[in-house]
Amino acid sequence: MSAGKRRVGNAVLAVGSALAALVAVAPAAGAAPVRNGTCEAGEFCLYYQYDLQGSVSDFTTSIANYGSTQPTCYEFKGAGAGQGQCVKNRALSGYNRTSHVVRLYFNSNYGGTYIDFQPNDARDGGLGPLDLNNASHKIL
Protein backbone atom coordinates (compact mmCIF):
# COMPACT_ATOMS: atom_id res chain seq x y z
CA MET A 1 0.00 0.00 0.00
CA SER A 2 1.36 3.44 -0.89
CA ALA A 3 2.12 6.05 1.76
CA GLY A 4 -0.73 8.28 0.48
CA LYS A 5 -3.34 5.53 0.75
CA ARG A 6 -2.04 4.62 4.23
CA ARG A 7 -2.46 8.25 5.40
CA VAL A 8 -6.04 8.38 4.04
CA GLY A 9 -6.81 5.05 5.70
CA ASN A 10 -5.39 6.26 9.02
CA ALA A 11 -7.39 9.50 8.80
CA VAL A 12 -10.61 7.54 8.15
CA LEU A 13 -9.83 5.30 11.13
CA ALA A 14 -9.19 8.32 13.36
CA VAL A 15 -12.47 10.00 12.34
CA GLY A 16 -14.37 6.73 12.84
CA SER A 17 -12.86 6.28 16.30
CA ALA A 18 -13.77 9.83 17.27
CA LEU A 19 -17.37 9.35 16.11
CA ALA A 20 -17.64 6.07 18.01
CA ALA A 21 -16.44 7.81 21.18
CA LEU A 22 -19.07 10.55 20.77
CA VAL A 23 -21.86 8.04 20.25
CA ALA A 24 -20.77 6.11 23.34
CA VAL A 25 -21.23 9.14 25.62
CA ALA A 26 -24.30 10.71 23.99
CA PRO A 27 -27.61 10.19 25.79
CA ALA A 28 -29.99 7.78 24.14
CA ALA A 29 -32.54 9.43 21.89
CA GLY A 30 -35.93 9.46 23.55
CA ALA A 31 -34.48 8.83 27.01
CA ALA A 32 -36.96 9.53 29.77
CA PRO A 33 -36.52 12.96 31.38
CA VAL A 34 -35.30 12.99 34.94
CA ARG A 35 -37.76 14.04 37.65
CA ASN A 36 -35.40 15.69 40.10
CA GLY A 37 -37.69 17.63 42.45
CA THR A 38 -36.77 21.02 41.02
CA CYS A 39 -39.26 23.06 39.01
CA GLU A 40 -37.32 23.95 35.87
CA ALA A 41 -38.16 25.57 32.53
CA GLY A 42 -40.19 23.19 30.37
CA GLU A 43 -41.86 21.42 33.33
CA PHE A 44 -45.28 21.33 34.95
CA CYS A 45 -44.91 21.27 38.73
CA LEU A 46 -47.23 20.46 41.60
CA TYR A 47 -46.48 21.48 45.19
CA TYR A 48 -47.50 19.88 48.45
CA GLN A 49 -48.39 23.24 50.06
CA TYR A 50 -49.91 26.59 49.06
CA ASP A 51 -47.68 29.38 47.72
CA LEU A 52 -45.48 26.95 45.74
CA GLN A 53 -44.06 25.68 49.02
CA GLY A 54 -43.21 22.27 50.38
CA SER A 55 -42.01 19.42 48.24
CA VAL A 56 -42.43 19.64 44.47
CA SER A 57 -43.18 17.03 41.84
CA ASP A 58 -41.96 18.00 38.37
CA PHE A 59 -43.20 16.59 35.03
CA THR A 60 -42.33 17.00 31.35
CA THR A 61 -45.05 14.70 29.99
CA SER A 62 -48.77 14.08 30.46
CA ILE A 63 -49.62 11.66 33.29
CA ALA A 64 -52.91 9.72 33.11
CA ASN A 65 -52.79 8.51 36.70
CA TYR A 66 -50.55 9.78 39.48
CA GLY A 67 -51.13 6.57 41.44
CA SER A 68 -52.01 6.47 45.10
CA THR A 69 -49.64 3.97 46.71
CA GLN A 70 -45.91 3.40 46.91
CA PRO A 71 -43.86 2.16 45.20
CA THR A 72 -45.77 2.77 41.94
CA CYS A 73 -47.08 6.32 42.42
CA TYR A 74 -45.61 9.60 41.27
CA GLU A 75 -44.28 11.23 44.40
CA PHE A 76 -43.23 14.63 45.61
CA LYS A 77 -39.48 14.64 44.99
CA GLY A 78 -38.16 17.96 46.25
CA ALA A 79 -37.06 18.76 49.78
CA GLY A 80 -39.67 19.99 52.23
CA ALA A 81 -43.03 19.02 53.67
CA GLY A 82 -44.62 16.15 51.76
CA GLN A 83 -41.40 14.74 50.30
CA GLY A 84 -41.87 11.09 49.33
CA GLN A 85 -45.67 11.17 49.50
CA CYS A 86 -47.77 10.26 46.47
CA VAL A 87 -48.96 13.31 44.49
CA LYS A 88 -52.51 12.07 43.87
CA ASN A 89 -55.04 14.17 45.84
CA ARG A 90 -52.29 15.96 47.78
CA ALA A 91 -51.26 18.98 45.65
CA LEU A 92 -52.25 22.48 46.79
CA SER A 93 -50.46 24.71 44.26
CA GLY A 94 -48.86 24.42 40.85
CA TYR A 95 -46.68 26.12 38.28
CA ASN A 96 -46.71 25.58 34.52
CA ARG A 97 -43.24 26.37 33.22
CA THR A 98 -43.97 24.92 29.76
CA SER A 99 -44.94 26.78 26.60
CA HIS A 100 -48.20 24.78 26.41
CA VAL A 101 -51.51 24.83 28.25
CA VAL A 102 -51.57 22.13 30.94
CA ARG A 103 -54.93 20.74 32.07
CA LEU A 104 -55.09 19.36 35.63
CA TYR A 105 -57.91 16.85 36.21
CA PHE A 106 -59.94 15.74 39.21
CA ASN A 107 -59.97 12.10 38.06
CA SER A 108 -57.42 9.71 36.64
CA ASN A 109 -57.32 9.17 32.87
CA TYR A 110 -58.02 12.86 32.22
CA GLY A 111 -61.58 12.80 33.53
CA GLY A 112 -63.93 14.98 35.52
CA THR A 113 -63.56 18.60 36.53
CA TYR A 114 -60.40 20.33 35.34
CA ILE A 115 -58.53 23.60 35.47
CA ASP A 116 -56.17 24.95 32.84
CA PHE A 117 -52.75 26.39 33.52
CA GLN A 118 -51.69 28.79 30.79
CA PRO A 119 -47.98 28.86 29.87
CA ASN A 120 -45.92 30.26 32.75
CA ASP A 121 -49.03 30.36 34.98
CA ALA A 122 -48.58 29.83 38.72
CA ARG A 123 -51.51 28.87 40.94
CA ASP A 124 -49.84 29.65 44.24
CA GLY A 125 -53.03 30.56 46.10
CA GLY A 126 -54.49 27.12 45.52
CA LEU A 127 -56.03 24.93 42.87
CA GLY A 128 -59.65 25.89 43.56
CA PRO A 129 -61.93 22.84 43.31
CA LEU A 130 -58.86 20.65 42.74
CA ASP A 131 -57.17 21.40 46.08
CA LEU A 132 -56.31 17.93 47.37
CA ASN A 133 -58.40 16.50 44.49
CA ASN A 134 -56.07 15.97 41.54
CA ALA A 135 -55.29 12.73 39.79
CA SER A 136 -53.91 13.42 36.30
CA HIS A 137 -52.73 16.16 33.94
CA LYS A 138 -52.43 16.55 30.20
CA ILE A 139 -50.07 18.84 28.32
CA LEU A 140 -52.18 20.16 25.45
N, C-alpha and C positions, 0 to 999 in steps of 0.2 A: 504494500500500500504506500502511496506517495505521501510525502510530508504534508502537502496541502490537504489531502483527503483525511489524514489523521487529525489535523487541527480542526477541520469541520466536524468530524465525528466526535472529538473531545468537547467541542463547543455545544453540540446537540446533547451530549450526555450531561454536561454541566447544567444546561437549561432544564432538561428533564428532571434532574435531581432537585433543582431549586423549586420547580413546580410541585413535585411530590412532597417536599417539605412543607410548602404552603398549604396544600390540601390536607395534610396530616394534622395541622393545628387549627384549621378553619372550623367554626361550628357547623354542625350538620344543618342543612337547609330544612326549614320547617320545624326546628327544635322547639320544644315547648318553652314559653317564656317563664322566667323564674318569678315566683311570688315571694317577695322578700320582706314584706311588712313595712314598706316605705311607699308612700303615695307619690309616684313619679309621673312625668309627662307621658301621655299615651295610655294612662290607666284609669279605670273606674274603681273608686275606693269607698268602702263602708267602714264606719267607725263604731266602736262599742258604746261610746258616750256622745252626748250632745256637744256642739261646738267643735266638731272634728277632733275630739279628745279620746283618750283611751287607746286601746289597741286598734290597729287598722288591718283590713284585709284588702289586698290589691289584686285587680284582675285586668287582663288584656283581651279577654274573649267573653262571649256570652256564656252564661251558666244556667242550665235548665233546672237544676236542683242543688241547692247548697248542701243538702244532707243534714241530718239532725243528730247523728251519733258518731263518735270516734271509733275507729280510726279512718272512716271513709268520708267524713264531712269536710267542707271547706272551713277553715278556722281563721280566727283573728291571729295574724302573724306578728304584728309589731309589738314593741314593748308597751306596757301599761295595763290598766284595768281591762280584763276580758281576754288577755292573751291566752291562746290555746283553746278557747271555747269555740264551738261551732257557730258560724255566722247566722244560720237560719233562725229567724224570729228574734234576733238579738241586736240588730243594728239600730242606732238612733240618729245618725247623721251620715252624710255622704258627700263625695266630691267627684265630679266627672272631669277628669283631666284629658279626655280624648277630644278629637275633632268631630265626633259623632254624637247624636242624641242617644242617651242610654235610658231604657225603660226598666224600672224596678217594679216587680210584681209581688202581689200578696201571696199567690200560690206558686207551687212548683210548676214546671213545664210551661212557663209564661202565661199563667192563667189568673183570672180574677182582676180585682182593682189594681191599678198601676199609677205610677207617677213618672213623668219624664224629667230627666236631667238634660238641659241643653249643654252644648260644649262649654267647658270651663265653669259650669254651674256648681256652686257649693250649697248644700242644704244643711247648714250648721245648726239651725234652730230646730231641727227635727225633720222627720219624714212624713209628717201629717198622719193620715190614716194608716201608714205603713210603719209607724214606730213600733218596734218589736213584732212586726208582722210582715216579714219579707222573706221570700223563698227562692227567687230567681231574678235574673236580669238579662236583658237582651240589648246588644249594641246594634242600633239600627243603621 
